[in-house]
Amino acid sequence: MGQDFFSVPNAAYSFLHGGTLTGELPIGIASYINCCGVNSNVYHPLFTLLIGLPLQLFQPWTAFGIWGALHLVASIVIVTFLWKKFRHHKYLYFALSFYLLNSYHYYEIQHAQYHFLVSLFTVFFLYEAEIKGDTRLAGVWYFLGLLIKPLGLLWIFPLVIYKRFQTSLIGLGIYILVSIPFLILPIGNYFFNNLFYRVDHQASTYNLFALTEFFPIQAEIIKYLAISLALLLLIFQFVVKPKFFSIIFLWISFQLIFYSLIFHYHYSILASLICLGILLNVIELKNPLALLSSVMLTIPTPIIFFHLSGDPDILPTQHLSMVALWSIFWLTMLCAYIITSSFRKSSLKV
């Protein structure tokens, strides 16, 4: 606990004391905190400064508590926003229950992660883009999500295909503008070097590369599978033209399944996506596959049984890989429902 959270205020503290934005201090300078095996900072330099500078003003564990409180506030904002926008929806209570009961929230709360901001801005972005179309506000929400984590870079494909040019130009344009100074100055190189490195290197985290823990499968095969599915997704967008929410959901799922830096807490974004999908009538609870996969992505994973059987807090690699494959399986089932449903609705229009 704190290993991930303290990387940002620690990096800002280091920057103020003549060190780097990865958190490396000059010799002889006392550190912000000595605990938890704090990770090197990998967040965008601007995000690190905007969030880290205020946080490092507080005592470390006070900052940890403040960030946990802000997570609670963000959850209240999401629930209140969706309640007001869909107050007459017949499945409103069910949808909000899927959001509030999602077990992946636990990991984000435990580690005081920053990913809940991605979920918050993604909800605003998808609502704006689905209900109001190509707007400047959608571009702003898109930019803010990118600033926290660049997982939304793949969304540029559906944005262009769906002719969301204003959204793309504002979101990606601002992101590039605020990134250029840090790309030029050595102090921000760590972020871009890490980003480019991860594009070319695959690792077994909470992703499909976990298969290599059980079967004699080369990581290259999974990499080629990812490329093939990405091309199929592009073709799917052109041919079927599903709802904008649906295609963004599929791209987010693609990232969760294949990206090397995916961890269990990233799946907490599914809480808001499933909730919003129900309210936008994309995920129909009357469908058994949609309901079952949504439920299985909400309740605790089998990791609870490994704990009950006596495994330590840090579980063996294969057990973590089994849990990852469990999550991936049910996410794949939900994606299969969304794809088949999109085909069905497309044929009805014809």
MARGU-68877 format. One record per residue (C-alpha): residue number from 1; residue in one letter; x, y, z. Coordinates in nm, 2 decimals, decimal comma. Each point is the difference from the previous one (the first is absolute). Layout:
residues N
[r NUM "a" [X Y Z]];
...
***
This chain:
residues 350
[r 1 "m" [0,00 0,00 0,00]];
[r 2 "g" [0,14 0,33 -0,11]];
[r 3 "q" [0,26 -0,15 -0,24]];
[r 4 "d" [-0,18 0,15 -0,30]];
[r 5 "f" [-0,16 0,31 0,16]];
[r 6 "f" [0,32 0,15 0,15]];
[r 7 "s" [0,17 -0,01 -0,34]];
[r 8 "v" [-0,17 0,33 -0,11]];
[r 9 "p" [0,04 0,22 0,32]];
[r 10 "n" [0,35 -0,15 0,04]];
[r 11 "a" [0,09 0,10 -0,36]];
[r 12 "a" [-0,14 0,36 0,05]];
[r 13 "y" [0,20 0,02 0,33]];
[r 14 "s" [0,31 -0,12 -0,18]];
[r 15 "f" [-0,05 0,26 -0,28]];
[r 16 "l" [-0,02 0,28 0,26]];
[r 17 "h" [0,32 -0,11 0,16]];
[r 18 "g" [0,21 -0,02 -0,31]];
[r 19 "g" [-0,07 -0,36 -0,09]];
[r 20 "t" [-0,18 -0,17 -0,29]];
[r 21 "l" [-0,37 -0,05 -0,07]];
[r 22 "t" [0,05 -0,37 0,04]];
[r 23 "g" [0,06 0,06 0,37]];
[r 24 "e" [0,39 -0,02 0,01]];
[r 25 "l" [0,13 0,25 0,26]];
[r 26 "p" [0,35 0,16 0,01]];
[r 27 "i" [0,24 -0,15 0,25]];
[r 28 "g" [-0,06 0,13 0,35]];
[r 29 "i" [-0,36 0,11 -0,04]];
[r 30 "a" [-0,25 -0,17 0,23]];
[r 31 "s" [-0,27 -0,20 -0,19]];
[r 32 "y" [-0,37 0,08 0,01]];
[r 33 "i" [-0,08 -0,34 0,15]];
[r 34 "n" [0,19 -0,32 0,08]];
[r 35 "c" [-0,24 -0,29 -0,03]];
[r 36 "c" [-0,18 -0,23 -0,23]];
[r 37 "g" [0,26 -0,04 -0,27]];
[r 38 "v" [-0,13 0,31 -0,18]];
[r 39 "n" [0,00 -0,04 -0,37]];
[r 40 "s" [0,18 0,23 -0,24]];
[r 41 "n" [-0,25 0,25 -0,15]];
[r 42 "v" [-0,13 -0,08 -0,35]];
[r 43 "y" [-0,28 0,25 -0,02]];
[r 44 "h" [-0,02 0,29 -0,25]];
[r 45 "p" [0,23 0,29 0,13]];
[r 46 "l" [-0,28 0,25 0,00]];
[r 47 "f" [-0,24 -0,23 0,19]];
[r 48 "t" [0,29 -0,07 0,24]];
[r 49 "l" [0,04 0,37 0,07]];
[r 50 "l" [-0,37 0,09 0,02]];
[r 51 "i" [-0,08 -0,28 0,24]];
[r 52 "g" [0,33 -0,07 0,17]];
[r 53 "l" [0,09 0,36 0,10]];
[r 54 "p" [-0,32 0,05 0,22]];
[r 55 "l" [0,03 -0,35 0,14]];
[r 56 "q" [0,36 0,03 0,11]];
[r 57 "l" [-0,10 0,30 0,22]];
[r 58 "f" [-0,16 -0,25 0,24]];
[r 59 "q" [0,15 -0,27 0,22]];
[r 60 "p" [0,02 -0,32 -0,21]];
[r 61 "w" [-0,28 -0,20 0,16]];
[r 62 "t" [-0,21 0,31 0,03]];
[r 63 "a" [0,04 0,04 -0,38]];
[r 64 "f" [-0,10 -0,36 -0,04]];
[r 65 "g" [-0,32 0,06 0,20]];
[r 66 "i" [-0,08 0,31 -0,20]];
[r 67 "w" [0,03 -0,18 -0,33]];
[r 68 "g" [-0,23 -0,28 0,13]];
[r 69 "a" [-0,25 0,27 0,09]];
[r 70 "l" [0,02 0,14 -0,35]];
[r 71 "h" [-0,07 -0,34 -0,14]];
[r 72 "l" [-0,32 -0,01 0,21]];
[r 73 "v" [-0,10 0,34 -0,13]];
[r 74 "a" [0,06 -0,11 -0,36]];
[r 75 "s" [-0,22 -0,31 0,06]];
[r 76 "i" [-0,28 0,23 0,14]];
[r 77 "v" [0,04 0,23 -0,30]];
[r 78 "i" [-0,04 -0,30 -0,25]];
[r 79 "v" [-0,31 -0,13 0,18]];
[r 80 "t" [-0,16 0,34 0,03]];
[r 81 "f" [0,08 0,08 -0,37]];
[r 82 "l" [-0,15 -0,32 -0,12]];
[r 83 "w" [-0,30 0,03 0,23]];
[r 84 "k" [-0,09 0,34 -0,13]];
[r 85 "k" [0,06 -0,09 -0,37]];
[r 86 "f" [-0,19 -0,33 0,01]];
[r 87 "r" [-0,25 0,05 0,29]];
[r 88 "h" [-0,29 -0,15 -0,21]];
[r 89 "h" [0,19 -0,30 -0,12]];
[r 90 "k" [-0,17 -0,32 0,11]];
[r 91 "y" [0,33 -0,17 0,08]];
[r 92 "l" [0,16 0,29 0,19]];
[r 93 "y" [0,02 -0,18 0,33]];
[r 94 "f" [0,15 -0,31 -0,16]];
[r 95 "a" [0,25 0,21 -0,20]];
[r 96 "l" [0,12 0,19 0,31]];
[r 97 "s" [0,02 -0,32 0,20]];
[r 98 "f" [0,24 -0,14 -0,26]];
[r 99 "y" [0,21 0,30 0,04]];
[r 100 "l" [0,00 0,01 0,38]];
[r 101 "l" [0,04 -0,37 0,06]];
[r 102 "n" [0,29 -0,06 -0,24]];
[r 103 "s" [0,27 -0,19 0,19]];
[r 104 "y" [0,29 0,15 -0,21]];
[r 105 "h" [-0,06 0,33 0,19]];
[r 106 "y" [0,17 -0,17 0,29]];
[r 107 "y" [0,35 0,00 -0,16]];
[r 108 "e" [-0,02 0,36 -0,09]];
[r 109 "i" [-0,11 0,10 0,35]];
[r 110 "q" [0,26 -0,22 0,16]];
[r 111 "h" [0,29 0,15 -0,20]];
[r 112 "a" [-0,15 0,36 -0,02]];
[r 113 "q" [0,05 -0,02 -0,37]];
[r 114 "y" [-0,05 0,28 -0,25]];
[r 115 "h" [-0,20 -0,21 -0,25]];
[r 116 "f" [-0,34 0,10 0,13]];
[r 117 "l" [0,05 0,34 -0,17]];
[r 118 "v" [0,02 -0,19 -0,33]];
[r 119 "s" [-0,33 -0,16 0,08]];
[r 120 "l" [-0,15 0,33 0,10]];
[r 121 "f" [0,10 0,19 -0,32]];
[r 122 "t" [-0,08 -0,30 -0,22]];
[r 123 "v" [-0,36 0,00 0,13]];
[r 124 "f" [-0,03 0,38 -0,08]];
[r 125 "f" [0,17 -0,05 -0,34]];
[r 126 "l" [-0,22 -0,30 -0,10]];
[r 127 "y" [-0,32 0,17 0,11]];
[r 128 "e" [0,08 0,32 -0,18]];
[r 129 "a" [0,12 -0,18 -0,32]];
[r 130 "e" [-0,30 -0,24 -0,01]];
[r 131 "i" [-0,28 0,24 0,09]];
[r 132 "k" [0,13 0,33 -0,15]];
[r 133 "g" [0,25 -0,12 -0,26]];
[r 134 "d" [0,31 0,19 -0,11]];
[r 135 "t" [0,03 0,28 0,25]];
[r 136 "r" [0,29 0,20 0,15]];
[r 137 "l" [-0,10 -0,12 0,35]];
[r 138 "a" [0,05 -0,36 -0,12]];
[r 139 "g" [0,35 0,10 -0,11]];
[r 140 "v" [0,08 0,15 0,34]];
[r 141 "w" [-0,11 -0,32 0,18]];
[r 142 "y" [0,21 -0,20 -0,25]];
[r 143 "f" [0,30 0,21 0,07]];
[r 144 "l" [-0,03 -0,03 0,38]];
[r 145 "g" [-0,02 -0,38 -0,02]];
[r 146 "l" [0,31 -0,01 -0,22]];
[r 147 "l" [0,19 0,22 0,24]];
[r 148 "i" [-0,05 -0,25 0,28]];
[r 149 "k" [0,08 -0,31 -0,21]];
[r 150 "p" [0,05 -0,02 -0,37]];
[r 151 "l" [-0,23 -0,31 -0,04]];
[r 152 "g" [-0,23 0,22 -0,21]];
[r 153 "l" [0,25 0,04 -0,28]];
[r 154 "l" [-0,16 -0,30 -0,18]];
[r 155 "w" [-0,33 0,18 0,00]];
[r 156 "i" [0,12 0,23 -0,27]];
[r 157 "f" [-0,10 -0,27 -0,26]];
[r 158 "p" [-0,37 0,00 0,08]];
[r 159 "l" [0,00 0,38 0,06]];
[r 160 "v" [0,13 0,05 -0,36]];
[r 161 "i" [-0,22 -0,27 -0,15]];
[r 162 "y" [-0,31 0,14 0,17]];
[r 163 "k" [0,11 0,35 -0,12]];
[r 164 "r" [0,04 0,14 0,35]];
[r 165 "f" [0,26 0,24 -0,13]];
[r 166 "q" [-0,07 0,28 0,25]];
[r 167 "t" [0,03 -0,24 0,29]];
[r 168 "s" [0,32 -0,15 -0,15]];
[r 169 "l" [0,17 0,34 -0,07]];
[r 170 "i" [-0,08 0,14 0,34]];
[r 171 "g" [0,08 -0,31 0,21]];
[r 172 "l" [0,31 -0,12 -0,18]];
[r 173 "g" [0,11 0,35 -0,10]];
[r 174 "i" [0,01 0,13 0,35]];
[r 175 "y" [0,17 -0,32 0,12]];
[r 176 "i" [0,28 0,04 -0,27]];
[r 177 "l" [0,04 0,37 0,09]];
[r 178 "v" [0,05 -0,06 0,37]];
[r 179 "s" [0,23 -0,30 -0,07]];
[r 180 "i" [0,24 0,18 -0,25]];
[r 181 "p" [0,18 0,20 0,27]];
[r 182 "f" [0,07 -0,31 0,21]];
[r 183 "l" [0,10 -0,19 -0,32]];
[r 184 "i" [0,26 0,26 -0,07]];
[r 185 "l" [0,12 0,05 0,35]];
[r 186 "p" [0,20 -0,29 0,15]];
[r 187 "i" [-0,21 0,01 0,32]];
[r 188 "g" [-0,30 -0,16 -0,18]];
[r 189 "n" [0,18 -0,26 -0,21]];
[r 190 "y" [-0,07 -0,28 0,25]];
[r 191 "f" [-0,37 0,00 -0,09]];
[r 192 "f" [0,04 -0,02 -0,37]];
[r 193 "n" [0,28 -0,26 0,02]];
[r 194 "n" [-0,22 -0,22 0,22]];
[r 195 "l" [-0,29 0,04 -0,24]];
[r 196 "f" [0,20 -0,09 -0,31]];
[r 197 "y" [0,16 -0,29 0,18]];
[r 198 "r" [-0,33 -0,15 0,10]];
[r 199 "v" [-0,13 0,01 -0,35]];
[r 200 "d" [0,27 -0,23 -0,12]];
[r 201 "h" [0,04 -0,23 0,31]];
[r 202 "q" [-0,26 -0,24 0,13]];
[r 203 "a" [-0,02 -0,13 0,35]];
[r 204 "s" [-0,23 -0,23 0,19]];
[r 205 "t" [-0,19 0,22 0,24]];
[r 206 "y" [-0,38 0,00 0,03]];
[r 207 "n" [-0,03 -0,06 -0,37]];
[r 208 "l" [-0,03 -0,28 -0,26]];
[r 209 "f" [0,38 -0,06 0,02]];
[r 210 "a" [-0,09 -0,18 0,32]];
[r 211 "l" [-0,06 -0,30 -0,23]];
[r 212 "t" [0,38 -0,05 -0,02]];
[r 213 "e" [-0,01 -0,10 0,37]];
[r 214 "f" [-0,20 -0,31 -0,08]];
[r 215 "f" [0,07 -0,09 -0,36]];
[r 216 "p" [0,31 -0,01 -0,23]];
[r 217 "i" [-0,12 0,30 -0,19]];
[r 218 "q" [0,24 0,26 -0,14]];
[r 219 "a" [-0,08 0,36 0,10]];
[r 220 "e" [0,04 0,09 -0,37]];
[r 221 "i" [-0,31 -0,21 -0,09]];
[r 222 "i" [-0,21 0,20 0,24]];
[r 223 "k" [0,15 0,32 -0,14]];
[r 224 "y" [-0,10 -0,11 -0,35]];
[r 225 "l" [-0,35 -0,09 0,13]];
[r 226 "a" [-0,03 0,36 0,14]];
[r 227 "i" [0,10 0,15 -0,33]];
[r 228 "s" [-0,25 -0,22 -0,18]];
[r 229 "l" [-0,29 0,09 0,23]];
[r 230 "a" [0,09 0,37 -0,02]];
[r 231 "l" [-0,04 -0,02 -0,38]];
[r 232 "l" [-0,33 -0,19 0,04]];
[r 233 "l" [-0,12 0,27 0,24]];
[r 234 "l" [0,08 0,26 -0,27]];
[r 235 "i" [-0,19 -0,19 -0,26]];
[r 236 "f" [-0,29 -0,06 0,24]];
[r 237 "q" [-0,03 0,38 0,05]];
[r 238 "f" [-0,02 0,06 -0,38]];
[r 239 "v" [-0,24 -0,28 -0,08]];
[r 240 "v" [-0,24 -0,01 0,30]];
[r 241 "k" [0,02 0,36 0,13]];
[r 242 "p" [-0,10 -0,09 0,36]];
[r 243 "k" [-0,09 0,25 0,26]];
[r 244 "f" [0,29 0,23 0,09]];
[r 245 "f" [-0,01 -0,13 0,36]];
[r 246 "s" [0,02 -0,36 -0,12]];
[r 247 "i" [0,32 0,05 -0,21]];
[r 248 "i" [0,17 0,20 0,28]];
[r 249 "f" [-0,09 -0,28 0,24]];
[r 250 "l" [0,15 -0,26 -0,24]];
[r 251 "w" [0,32 0,21 -0,03]];
[r 252 "i" [0,03 0,03 0,38]];
[r 253 "s" [-0,05 -0,37 0,03]];
[r 254 "f" [0,27 -0,06 -0,26]];
[r 255 "q" [0,24 0,20 0,21]];
[r 256 "l" [-0,10 -0,18 0,32]];
[r 257 "i" [0,06 -0,34 -0,17]];
[r 258 "f" [0,33 0,07 -0,18]];
[r 259 "y" [0,18 0,31 0,14]];
[r 260 "s" [0,32 -0,09 0,20]];
[r 261 "l" [-0,06 0,26 0,27]];
[r 262 "i" [-0,35 -0,12 0,10]];
[r 263 "f" [-0,05 -0,10 0,36]];
[r 264 "h" [-0,30 -0,12 0,20]];
[r 265 "y" [-0,11 0,35 0,11]];
[r 266 "h" [-0,03 0,11 -0,37]];
[r 267 "y" [-0,31 -0,23 -0,02]];
[r 268 "s" [-0,18 0,25 0,24]];
[r 269 "i" [-0,09 0,20 -0,32]];
[r 270 "l" [-0,24 -0,27 -0,09]];
[r 271 "a" [-0,22 0,10 0,30]];
[r 272 "s" [-0,09 0,33 -0,16]];
[r 273 "l" [0,00 -0,15 -0,36]];
[r 274 "i" [-0,25 -0,27 0,09]];
[r 275 "c" [-0,21 0,25 0,18]];
[r 276 "l" [0,00 0,25 -0,28]];
[r 277 "g" [-0,05 -0,28 -0,26]];
[r 278 "i" [-0,32 -0,11 0,18]];
[r 279 "l" [-0,13 0,36 0,01]];
[r 280 "l" [0,08 0,06 -0,37]];
[r 281 "n" [-0,19 -0,33 -0,08]];
[r 282 "v" [0,32 -0,16 -0,15]];
[r 283 "i" [0,02 -0,27 0,27]];
[r 284 "e" [-0,35 -0,15 0,03]];
[r 285 "l" [-0,05 -0,19 0,32]];
[r 286 "k" [-0,27 -0,21 -0,16]];
[r 287 "n" [0,28 -0,18 -0,19]];
[r 288 "p" [0,14 -0,29 0,20]];
[r 289 "l" [0,35 0,05 -0,13]];
[r 290 "a" [0,00 0,37 0,07]];
[r 291 "l" [-0,13 -0,05 0,35]];
[r 292 "l" [0,22 -0,29 0,09]];
[r 293 "s" [0,32 0,16 -0,12]];
[r 294 "s" [-0,08 0,33 0,16]];
[r 295 "v" [-0,07 -0,18 0,33]];
[r 296 "m" [0,33 -0,20 -0,02]];
[r 297 "l" [0,19 0,32 -0,07]];
[r 298 "t" [-0,16 0,16 0,31]];
[r 299 "i" [0,04 -0,27 0,28]];
[r 300 "p" [0,33 -0,09 0,15]];
[r 301 "t" [0,24 -0,21 -0,21]];
[r 302 "p" [0,12 -0,35 0,11]];
[r 303 "i" [0,30 0,17 0,17]];
[r 304 "i" [-0,21 -0,01 0,31]];
[r 305 "f" [0,01 -0,38 0,00]];
[r 306 "f" [0,38 0,00 -0,02]];
[r 307 "h" [0,01 0,23 0,30]];
[r 308 "l" [-0,24 -0,22 0,20]];
[r 309 "s" [0,22 -0,31 -0,09]];
[r 310 "g" [0,30 0,17 0,17]];
[r 311 "d" [0,18 0,18 -0,27]];
[r 312 "p" [0,20 0,30 0,12]];
[r 313 "d" [-0,10 0,36 -0,10]];
[r 314 "i" [0,25 -0,02 -0,29]];
[r 315 "l" [-0,13 -0,29 -0,19]];
[r 316 "p" [0,20 -0,24 -0,22]];
[r 317 "t" [0,03 0,11 -0,36]];
[r 318 "q" [-0,21 -0,27 -0,14]];
[r 319 "h" [-0,29 0,08 0,24]];
[r 320 "l" [0,01 0,36 -0,11]];
[r 321 "s" [0,01 -0,11 -0,36]];
[r 322 "m" [-0,31 -0,22 0,05]];
[r 323 "v" [-0,19 0,29 0,15]];
[r 324 "a" [0,10 0,22 -0,30]];
[r 325 "l" [-0,12 -0,26 -0,24]];
[r 326 "w" [-0,33 -0,03 0,19]];
[r 327 "s" [-0,05 0,38 -0,04]];
[r 328 "i" [0,10 -0,02 -0,37]];
[r 329 "f" [-0,24 -0,28 -0,07]];
[r 330 "w" [-0,31 0,18 0,13]];
[r 331 "l" [0,11 0,33 -0,16]];
[r 332 "t" [0,03 -0,19 -0,33]];
[r 333 "m" [-0,35 -0,14 0,05]];
[r 334 "l" [-0,14 0,35 0,06]];
[r 335 "c" [0,18 0,12 -0,32]];
[r 336 "a" [-0,14 -0,29 -0,19]];
[r 337 "y" [-0,35 0,11 0,11]];
[r 338 "i" [0,06 0,36 -0,11]];
[r 339 "i" [0,14 -0,11 -0,34]];
[r 340 "t" [-0,29 -0,24 -0,08]];
[r 341 "s" [-0,25 0,25 0,13]];
[r 342 "s" [0,15 0,27 -0,23]];
[r 343 "f" [-0,02 -0,23 -0,30]];
[r 344 "r" [-0,37 -0,08 0,09]];
[r 345 "k" [-0,09 0,36 0,03]];
[r 346 "s" [0,18 0,09 -0,32]];
[r 347 "s" [-0,18 -0,26 -0,20]];
[r 348 "l" [-0,33 0,12 0,14]];
[r 349 "k" [0,07 0,35 -0,13]];
[r 350 "v" [0,07 -0,14 -0,35]];
***
